């Protein structure tokens, strides 16, 4: 269960998990940043329950290639949720097809929705990777 607290002054939302033990989870987000385990990040990254890949070298959705996701195969995620920034944008159909052929599901949403969805999937014990364009 997540408790949501919104600070109306900075328009940021803080996510407070009811219980997560020793896992990376989103604890907040706002324009141009996200927080993972109470630490603020302002650069694109990939988050998994037991791993954080900082400085993911992607600048935009249009730049995405399957090589940007291949590093995840050793961790065997069942699904990648792609947070595309403030708006919902799809990568090329070729990239989506190639990820699916790797045996990994992929969902695309804005970054704020990605943060919320990731926390729910982690709480369910799913092998999820959140790839975020902040």
C-alpha positions as CSV (number, residue, x, y, z in Angstrom):
1,X,0.0,0.0,0.0
2,X,1.3,3.4,-0.9
3,X,0.6,6.6,1.0
4,X,0.6,9.7,-1.3
5,X,1.5,13.2,0.0
6,X,1.6,16.1,-2.4
7,X,3.4,19.3,-1.6
8,X,1.4,22.0,-3.4
9,X,4.2,24.5,-3.2
10,X,6.7,22.5,-5.4
11,X,4.1,20.3,-7.2
12,X,6.1,17.2,-6.3
13,X,4.6,14.0,-5.2
14,X,6.1,11.8,-2.5
15,X,5.4,8.1,-2.5
16,X,5.7,6.5,0.9
17,X,5.7,2.7,0.8
18,X,3.9,0.7,3.5
19,X,6.6,-1.9,3.5
20,X,9.6,-2.7,1.3
21,X,12.7,-4.4,2.6
22,X,16.1,-3.8,1.0
23,X,14.7,-2.9,-2.4
24,X,15.0,0.1,-4.7
25,X,11.6,1.8,-4.8
26,X,10.4,5.2,-5.9
27,X,9.7,7.5,-3.0
28,X,8.9,10.7,-4.9
29,X,8.9,12.5,-8.2
30,X,8.4,15.9,-9.7
31,X,9.4,18.0,-12.7
32,X,12.9,17.0,-13.8
33,X,13.6,14.5,-10.9
34,X,12.6,11.3,-9.2
35,X,13.5,10.0,-5.7
36,X,14.6,6.4,-5.1
37,X,14.8,5.3,-1.4
38,X,14.7,9.0,-0.5
39,X,17.7,10.0,-2.8
40,X,17.0,12.5,-5.6
41,X,18.0,11.7,-9.2
42,X,17.9,14.1,-12.1
43,X,19.4,11.9,-14.8
44,X,18.0,9.0,-16.9
45,X,18.4,5.7,-15.2
46,X,17.2,2.1,-14.9
47,X,15.8,0.7,-11.7
48,X,15.2,-2.9,-10.7
49,X,14.3,-4.1,-7.2
50,X,17.9,-5.1,-6.5
51,X,19.9,-2.9,-8.9
52,X,20.2,0.7,-9.9
53,X,21.9,1.6,-13.2
54,X,22.6,5.3,-13.1
55,X,23.4,7.6,-16.1
56,X,21.5,5.5,-18.7
57,X,22.9,6.9,-21.9
58,X,19.6,7.8,-23.6
59,X,18.5,11.4,-24.3
60,X,15.1,10.9,-25.9
61,X,12.5,8.3,-26.9
62,X,13.4,8.8,-30.6
63,X,17.1,7.8,-29.8
64,X,16.1,4.5,-28.2
65,X,17.6,1.3,-29.7
66,X,17.4,-2.3,-28.6
67,X,21.1,-2.0,-27.5
68,X,19.9,0.3,-24.7
69,X,18.0,-2.6,-23.2
70,X,20.3,-5.5,-23.9
71,X,22.2,-4.9,-20.6
72,X,19.1,-6.1,-18.8
73,X,19.0,-9.6,-20.2
74,X,21.3,-11.1,-17.5
75,X,18.9,-9.9,-14.8
76,X,15.9,-11.7,-16.6
77,X,13.2,-9.0,-16.1
78,X,9.8,-10.3,-17.0
79,X,8.7,-6.8,-18.0
80,X,10.3,-3.4,-18.7
81,X,8.3,-0.3,-18.0
82,X,9.5,2.6,-20.0
83,X,8.9,6.1,-18.5
84,X,9.1,8.6,-21.4
85,X,9.3,11.8,-19.5
86,X,6.3,14.2,-19.0
87,X,4.4,12.9,-22.0
88,X,3.6,9.4,-23.2
89,X,5.7,8.7,-26.3
90,X,6.3,5.4,-28.0
91,X,9.7,4.2,-29.3
92,X,9.9,2.7,-32.7
93,X,7.9,-0.5,-33.4
94,X,11.2,-2.1,-34.3
95,X,12.6,-1.5,-30.8
96,X,9.4,-2.8,-29.2
97,X,9.4,-5.9,-31.3
98,X,13.0,-6.7,-30.6
99,X,12.5,-6.5,-26.9
100,X,9.5,-8.8,-27.1
101,X,11.6,-11.2,-29.1
102,X,14.1,-11.2,-26.2
103,X,11.3,-12.7,-24.1
104,X,10.7,-9.5,-22.1
105,X,7.4,-7.7,-22.0
106,X,7.4,-3.9,-22.4
107,X,4.9,-1.2,-21.4
108,X,5.3,2.5,-22.2
109,X,3.9,5.3,-20.1
110,X,4.9,8.8,-18.8
111,X,7.6,8.7,-16.1
112,X,5.2,9.5,-13.2
113,X,2.9,6.7,-14.1
114,X,6.0,4.5,-14.5
115,X,7.1,5.2,-10.9
116,X,3.7,4.3,-9.5
117,X,3.4,1.1,-11.6
118,X,6.9,0.0,-10.7
119,X,6.2,0.2,-7.0
120,X,3.1,-1.9,-7.4
121,X,4.9,-4.5,-9.4
122,X,7.7,-4.7,-6.9
123,X,5.3,-5.1,-4.1
124,X,3.7,-8.0,-6.0
125,X,7.2,-9.6,-6.2
126,X,7.5,-9.2,-10.0
127,X,10.8,-9.1,-11.9
128,X,10.5,-5.6,-13.2
129,X,12.9,-3.0,-14.7
130,X,11.9,0.6,-14.9
131,X,13.8,2.5,-17.6
132,X,13.3,6.2,-17.0
133,X,13.7,9.3,-19.1
134,X,13.5,12.1,-16.5
